[in-house]
Amino acid sequence: MTPNSAGKYESTAILGRLSTVVASSATARLRLAFLVPLAGAVAALFGIGIAALHMHERDMVESEVKRAQTLVERMYREDIGHNAQSLDVAMEVVGHDAALRAALARRDRAALLRLSAPLYTELRRKFGITHFYFSGPDRVNLLRVHQPERHGDVIARFTTLEAERTGAMAYGVELGPLGTFTLRLVTPWYEGGRLIGYVELGMEIDHVLDTVQKFAGVPVFVLVSKQYLKREDWEAGMRMLGRTPEWDRFPDAVLSTQASEAMPAALAARLAGGLPTEASVVETTQARAIYRAAFLPLVDANGRDVGRMVALVDVSAPLASSRRMLYLGDGIGALIYLLFRLFLLLWDQGPVGKFFALLLLGGAIAGFIWYGKHKKNQKDKLDDQGRILHSHRAQRQQSRGVQQILQFDPNFSRVLFLDFARLVYVKFHESRGGMARKSDENFAVAPYLAPDIRAQVKTARTKVHEVIVGAIELQSVNTTHNEMHVNVNIRANVVEGPDGGEPTRYFLEQKLTFVRPKTAITQPPEKVLSLGCPGCGSPEEPKMDGRCPSCGSLTGRGEMDWQIKRIQTTKRQHVGPPIGAKGGVEVGTDHPTIFAPDLGAKKRSLGTRDPNFSWEGFHTRTSHIFHELQRAWSAQHESAIRPYVTDTLFDTVRYWMGRYRETGVREMLEDVRITRVLAAKIEHDAWFDAITVRIYASMREWQVDRGGNVISGNPNKPRAFSEYWTMIRRSDRAHDKPKDPRSCPNCGAPLDRVNMGGICEYCNGKIISGDFDWVLAIITQDEDYVG
């Protein structure tokens, strides 16, 4: 090798190394050009996620606390008013006793005791009366019927002084020396225009606070300001009740014995710093659960702020839900970032690395396309079967929408609203076809239809023979400054045709928009589902100005209740959806059970609200209904399940049984066995309790045609499946211990005379309303259920 050739070789080598370094540097710059912005974007998304989490948590917590706070305040006020009416009725009973009046006029204490003692026993039993006084015109007590040994003192409570001042009845909640609250009603008695004395009835409000606690589903504690109590009297009273006095536990208040359970240590520690001076909300934790304590003022009949009612709201569930959403979003972002890093790493490894990088990119794109097609195919398949696919996003939107409504209407119930929407929908179609309209001026659904829709009903000339709702879902909730808008999607079979013409069955998919003022409050289920004027129940159509002809209430423009403002038809076809084939693996059976994060707390709350509740009895009833439903389905015998399901679900079952009969297909179910039942979720609202359970079962299932030929499924091989069942019952009334599910839950008679309206003809009770026992309201497929 010559010196010149050696120099040339060395120069070439240096240039090669230099070009490699330059290429490597360019690749590094390329990686930086992609990775730095990508890392920044991921970091920004993470920061945005944290901020969104904070805002979402705040909104959800504020909504939950506001709902509970509003419900507690309203329930306390309404229950006090209801009990005041009971006192008034009891006072009328006492006031009609001429012998008592004469004894009071004579100031004959012995006669008063002899005459009033049995009356007091009856009033205590019927009305919960705990205090019964007779006092003279000078307010000197003649007799405490409930404590005859105490008398002769001057009654100087506000209610008595107010009755003396006005010469009329006075009532209100007053604070006693033991720190307990009593609802008192005082009435002056006159004879010949002369005041002969005062009669006072009272009841401890323990049951009121207990009702508030159970109804709202939150623990309630009552704190009384020390400035209105005498320590010696209070401590003596506590000892008399067998309690240990804890005067010094809190600096400026004592814990009342009314409607109180063991106060969480964290809340007690908060109160050690003093009682809040006004309504407020503070955060506290207990046993890894997060609570908000809402402090509500307690005002007595004299207008004095005498204490606080504390509602302890468990907000662990909404916080956990929002954090899961953040973790999922961050996880997806991190995965995208790691895949991109892997792509660049492979890209730097020469031709082979580039091949695998492109393979990775193609796989990611193909996976994304496959997932999209899979979801579409799944939706199309379910859509062909007439089912509504509940996406996770849609269900989260529904949940948030319900919470929006509850902020303004603590009485709102999703279960009740869907029953109402189904009823209005059915009556709308029946009215336009003449089935539910006695005349152009007389159809009960009129106040719930906007004027232009009412006009369509009155001018319709189509004959409607049958309306069966197959599926109904609350799609979305929107709010404006003054109104709430709820969109409901309904699928139904409607049989209609011209007068004298051949009836035709149509499959309809329609979207209804219900609108209501934010100020409206949901009425009890009995009133909601009776339709007619929301004010008086009249079935007459509102006048031109929107007023009810009977009571004058402004109902025709939707000022008092929900009104359909728009009906949009998205599908209308002559033949209903095809019957789905059977066989193969049931989609979703192997999915993990979705348990509500607050399931444990809700179980304890249910046990507190209803001491008679039994999980064994609940499972017995649920299992019985499950087997009855399968038997009825196989026999195509709707009436067999009528005693066990709500109107909405019954219509759905009738819808599908009708479709099977039309196509000549019969579904055979045998060897039905339940293998497991798991409680997944418990809900509580103003009118209903709801328990969702996941039922694991197996059975032999196949379909046959009119000739008995097997057209799908396997009659010899059992198939495992699971479903989520939601059972409901009324939450605003007491329930007895579980009864035999084969008998009427109201009268105990056999279930052989339950009509299509769900009414037992032995006792005339509507047993499918949830008034007496649990009934089945919703069946959700496991692949659809998201909690």
Salt bridges, closest charged atoms under 4 A:
GLU57 OE2 - ARG323 NE 2.61
ASP59 OD1 - ARG58 NE 3.59
GLU64 OE2 - ARG67 NH2 3.31
GLU78 OE1 - ARG74 NH1 2.91
ASP108 OD2 - ARG106 NH2 3.33
GLU122 OE2 - ARG125 NH2 2.62
GLU122 OE2 - LYS126 NZ 3.46
ASP153 OD2 - ARG144 NH2 2.79
GLU162 OE2 - ARG165 NH2 2.55
GLU164 OE2 - ARG139 NE 3.24
GLU174 OE1 - ARG157 NE 3.58
GLU174 OE1 - ARG184 NE 3.59
GLU191 OE2 - ARG101 NH1 3.95
GLU200 OE2 - ARG157 NH2 2.94
GLU200 OE2 - ARG184 NH1 2.65
GLU204 OE2 - HIS131 NE2 3.43
ASP210 OD2 - LYS214 NZ 3.33
GLU235 OE2 - ARG231 NE 2.93
GLU246 OE1 - ARG249 NH1 3.77
ASP248 OD2 - ARG231 NH2 3.13
GLU283 OE1 - ARG292 NH1 3.22
ASP300 OD2 - ARG304 NE 2.76
ASP305 OD1 - ARG308 NH1 2.72
ASP348 OD2 - ARG31 NH1 2.21
ASP380 OD2 - LYS376 NZ 2.94
ASP383 OD1 - ARG491 NH2 2.62
ASP383 OD2 - LYS571 NZ 3.35
ASP409 OD2 - ARG516 NH2 2.82
GLU430 OE1 - LYS427 NZ 3.34
ASP440 OD1 - ARG437 NE 3.67
GLU466 OE1 - ARG505 NH2 3.22
GLU473 OE1 - HIS390 ND1 3.33
GLU483 OE1 - HIS485 NE2 3.28
GLU496 OE1 - ARG432 NH2 2.61
GLU496 OE2 - ARG572 NH2 2.69
GLU509 OE1 - ARG491 NH2 3.67
GLU526 OE2 - ARG730 NH1 2.64
GLU526 OE2 - ARG733 NH2 3.35
GLU541 OE2 - ARG454 NE 3.53
GLU541 OE1 - LYS458 NZ 3.35
ASP545 OD2 - ARG547 NE 3.82
GLU559 OE2 - ARG557 NE 3.04
GLU586 OE1 - ARG719 NH1 2.43
ASP598 OD2 - LYS602 NZ 3.22
ASP610 OD2 - ARG729 NH2 2.63
GLU628 OE2 - ARG631 NH2 2.43
GLU638 OE2 - ARG661 NH2 2.54
ASP647 OD1 - ARG642 NH1 3.10
ASP647 OD2 - LYS766 NZ 3.32
ASP651 OD2 - ARG422 NH1 2.98
ASP651 OD1 - ARG654 NH2 2.97
GLU662 OE2 - ARG505 NE 2.03
GLU662 OE1 - ARG659 NH1 2.67
GLU667 OE2 - LYS582 NZ 3.29
GLU670 OE1 - ARG700 NH2 2.82
ASP671 OD2 - ARG700 NE 2.88
ASP689 OD1 - ARG609 NH2 2.77
ASP689 OD1 - HIS684 ND1 2.68
ASP689 OD2 - ARG729 NE 3.99
GLU701 OE2 - LYS582 NZ 3.49
GLU701 OE1 - ARG719 NH2 1.94
ASP732 OD2 - ARG730 NH2 2.84
ASP732 OD1 - ARG733 NE 3.67
ASP736 OD2 - LYS739 NZ 3.46
ASP740 OD2 - ARG742 NH2 3.10
GLU761 OE1 - ARG753 NE 3.84
ASP771 OD1 - ARG730 NH1 3.33
ASP771 OD2 - ARG733 NH1 3.22
ASP773 OD1 - ARG621 NE 3.86
ASP782 OD2 - ARG694 NH2 3.77
GLU783 OE2 - ARG387 NH2 3.23
ASP784 OD2 - ARG387 NH2 2.94
